[in-house]
Amino acid sequence: MEVSSVNRDGELEFKEDMGGENVEELERDELFERVAEECNEHHNALQSLIRKMQEEGLEVQTARNADHYGALVHHLSLIRNKRCLMAYVYNRAEIIRDLAWKVGLLHELPCEIKEKFSDSEEQYFKDHSKSLKMYMSQLSLDVNVDMVPPKDPYIKVRVLEDLGSGIILSDKSANFASHSMHFLKRTDAEQYIARGLMEELIS
């Protein structure tokens, strides 16, 4: 197995036949562990070739025999795999931080999103959201709203999913039945719009 690249969604891509296994069906954690194991194999092979050259009295930096080029291949493969793993982790962290701002800062993430997180990613999301909430609480400022000042503090929205009754907003309580329309403060509605539970009606 060889790491090919990291795609736009922060997923590791692989090439080469893996004994009939479907890469897409493998868990991300398993793929990550297998690449880490491959890194260890390249490292051990590299160290073994270096020791062999030293035992033969060859200068590792200047010798140009088969062992030198074999060690170079293992070294470059090791560096490539490590870079791909680091890019993967960085991209996934960016996606999680972006979700915290767009969807889950004030509420739990939908199950269909959470199930795509590893345990460490889910904990990272919780810690990041907690830090943002603490920051907003200390400043008494909601930094999760639109940075561009709206023309009108109120907007008209349609409820896309039944949210039930007795939901308390900043200035009233309401019954958000499916397909019902409301005139709400933008700051109250944005959290539901971001989660796909409401849509803004623009006249």
C-alpha positions as CSV (number, residue, x, y, z in Angstrom):
1,M,0.0,0.0,0.0
2,E,1.2,3.5,-0.8
3,V,-0.2,6.9,0.1
4,S,-1.2,8.7,-3.1
5,S,-2.5,12.0,-1.8
6,V,-4.9,13.8,0.5
7,N,-8.1,15.0,-1.2
8,R,-10.1,18.2,-0.7
9,D,-12.3,16.5,1.9
10,G,-9.2,15.7,4.0
11,E,-9.3,12.0,3.1
12,L,-6.3,9.9,2.5
13,E,-6.1,8.4,-1.0
14,F,-4.2,5.2,-1.7
15,K,-3.0,3.3,-4.8
16,E,-1.9,-0.2,-5.5
17,D,-3.8,-3.4,-5.2
18,M,-4.3,-4.4,-1.6
19,G,-5.1,-8.1,-2.0
20,G,-8.7,-7.5,-3.2
21,E,-9.6,-5.2,-0.3
22,N,-11.8,-2.3,-1.0
23,V,-10.0,0.8,0.4
24,E,-13.2,2.8,0.7
25,E,-14.7,0.2,3.0
26,L,-11.7,0.3,5.5
27,E,-12.1,2.5,8.5
28,R,-10.0,5.7,8.4
29,D,-8.3,4.8,11.7
30,E,-7.2,1.5,10.2
31,L,-5.8,3.2,7.1
32,F,-4.0,5.7,9.3
33,E,-2.5,2.8,11.4
34,R,-1.4,0.9,8.3
35,V,0.4,3.9,6.8
36,A,2.1,4.4,10.2
37,E,3.2,0.8,10.1
38,E,4.5,1.3,6.6
39,C,6.5,4.3,7.9
40,N,8.0,2.0,10.6
41,E,8.9,-0.6,7.9
42,H,10.6,2.1,5.7
43,H,12.5,3.4,8.8
44,N,13.7,-0.1,9.8
45,A,14.8,-0.9,6.3
46,L,16.6,2.4,6.0
47,Q,18.5,1.8,9.3
48,S,19.4,-1.7,8.2
49,L,20.9,-0.5,5.0
50,I,22.9,2.3,6.7
51,R,24.3,-0.2,9.3
52,K,25.3,-2.6,6.4
53,M,27.2,0.2,4.6
54,Q,28.9,1.2,7.8
55,E,29.9,-2.4,8.5
56,E,31.4,-2.5,5.0
57,G,33.5,0.6,5.8
58,L,31.6,2.7,3.3
59,E,30.8,6.4,3.7
60,V,27.0,6.7,3.9
61,Q,26.9,10.2,2.5
62,T,29.2,9.7,-0.5
63,A,28.9,6.0,-1.5
64,R,26.9,5.4,-4.6
65,N,26.2,1.6,-4.5
66,A,22.9,-0.3,-4.6
67,D,22.5,0.0,-0.8
68,H,22.8,3.8,-1.0
69,Y,20.0,4.1,-3.5
70,G,17.9,1.5,-1.7
71,A,18.3,3.6,1.5
72,L,17.4,6.7,-0.5
73,V,14.1,5.1,-1.8
74,H,13.1,4.2,1.8
75,H,14.0,7.6,3.0
76,L,11.9,9.4,0.4
77,S,9.0,7.0,0.9
78,L,9.1,7.7,4.6
79,I,9.1,11.4,4.1
80,R,6.3,11.3,1.6
81,N,4.1,9.2,3.9
82,K,4.7,11.4,6.9
83,R,3.9,14.5,4.9
84,C,0.6,12.9,3.6
85,L,-0.3,12.0,7.2
86,M,0.4,15.5,8.5
87,A,-1.6,17.0,5.7
88,Y,-4.5,14.6,6.4
89,V,-4.5,15.6,10.1
90,Y,-4.2,19.3,9.3
91,N,-7.1,19.2,6.8
92,R,-9.3,17.2,9.1
93,A,-8.7,19.7,11.9
94,E,-9.6,22.6,9.6
95,I,-12.9,20.9,8.6
96,I,-13.7,20.3,12.3
97,R,-13.0,23.9,13.2
98,D,-15.1,25.1,10.3
99,L,-18.0,22.9,11.5
100,A,-17.7,24.4,15.0
101,W,-18.3,27.8,13.5
102,K,-21.0,26.8,10.9
103,V,-23.0,24.2,12.7
104,G,-22.2,23.0,16.1
105,L,-21.0,25.9,18.2
106,L,-24.3,26.2,20.1
107,H,-25.7,22.7,19.5
108,E,-24.7,19.1,19.1
109,L,-23.7,18.1,15.6
110,P,-26.1,15.9,13.6
111,C,-25.5,12.2,14.0
112,E,-24.7,11.8,10.3
113,I,-21.7,14.1,10.8
114,K,-20.6,12.8,14.1
115,E,-20.4,9.3,12.9
116,K,-17.7,10.3,10.4
117,F,-15.4,11.5,13.3
118,S,-12.9,9.4,15.0
119,D,-12.8,9.4,18.8
120,S,-9.9,11.9,18.8
121,E,-11.6,14.1,16.2
122,E,-14.8,14.2,18.2
123,Q,-12.9,15.2,21.4
124,Y,-11.1,17.9,19.4
125,F,-14.4,19.3,18.2
126,K,-15.8,19.4,21.8
127,D,-12.6,21.1,23.1
128,H,-12.6,23.6,20.3
129,S,-16.3,24.4,20.7
130,K,-15.8,24.7,24.5
131,S,-13.0,27.2,24.1
132,L,-15.1,29.3,21.7
133,K,-18.1,29.3,24.0
134,M,-15.9,30.3,27.0
135,Y,-14.3,33.1,24.9
136,M,-17.8,34.5,24.0
137,S,-19.0,34.2,27.5
138,Q,-16.1,36.2,28.9
139,L,-16.7,38.9,26.3
140,S,-20.5,38.7,26.4
141,L,-20.2,38.7,22.6
142,D,-21.6,36.2,20.0
143,V,-18.8,35.9,17.4
144,N,-20.7,33.2,15.5
145,V,-23.1,35.6,13.8
146,D,-22.7,37.2,10.3
147,M,-19.7,39.6,10.3
148,V,-21.5,41.9,7.8
149,P,-24.1,44.1,9.6
150,P,-27.6,43.2,8.3
151,K,-29.9,45.7,6.8
152,D,-32.7,44.5,9.0
153,P,-32.3,42.7,12.4
154,Y,-35.3,40.6,11.6
155,I,-35.7,38.0,8.8
156,K,-38.6,35.9,7.5
157,V,-37.9,32.1,7.7
158,R,-39.6,28.8,6.8
159,V,-39.2,25.8,9.1
160,L,-37.9,22.8,7.2
161,E,-38.2,20.2,10.0
162,D,-40.7,20.0,12.8
163,L,-38.8,21.5,15.8
164,G,-41.7,21.3,18.3
165,S,-43.3,23.9,20.5
166,G,-42.1,26.0,23.5
167,I,-38.8,26.9,22.0
168,I,-37.6,30.0,23.8
169,L,-35.8,32.7,21.7
170,S,-34.3,36.0,22.8
171,D,-37.6,37.9,22.6
172,K,-40.4,35.2,22.5
173,S,-41.3,31.6,22.5
174,A,-42.6,29.9,19.4
175,N,-44.1,26.7,17.9
176,F,-41.8,25.7,15.0
177,A,-44.0,23.2,13.1
178,S,-42.7,22.0,9.8
179,H,-43.4,24.4,6.9
180,S,-44.5,27.2,9.2
181,M,-43.2,30.7,8.6
182,H,-41.9,33.1,11.2
183,F,-40.4,36.6,11.5
184,L,-37.4,36.2,13.8
185,K,-34.3,38.0,14.9
186,R,-31.5,37.2,12.6
187,T,-29.3,36.1,15.5
188,D,-32.0,33.7,16.7
189,A,-32.6,32.2,13.2
190,E,-29.0,31.8,12.1
191,Q,-28.2,28.8,14.3
192,Y,-31.2,26.9,12.8
193,I,-30.4,28.0,9.2
194,A,-26.8,26.8,9.5
195,R,-28.1,23.4,10.6
196,G,-30.5,23.1,7.7
197,L,-33.6,23.3,9.9
198,M,-34.8,26.6,8.5
199,E,-34.4,28.6,5.4
200,E,-34.5,32.4,4.9
201,L,-37.2,33.7,2.7
202,I,-36.0,36.5,0.6
203,S,-38.7,38.6,-1.1
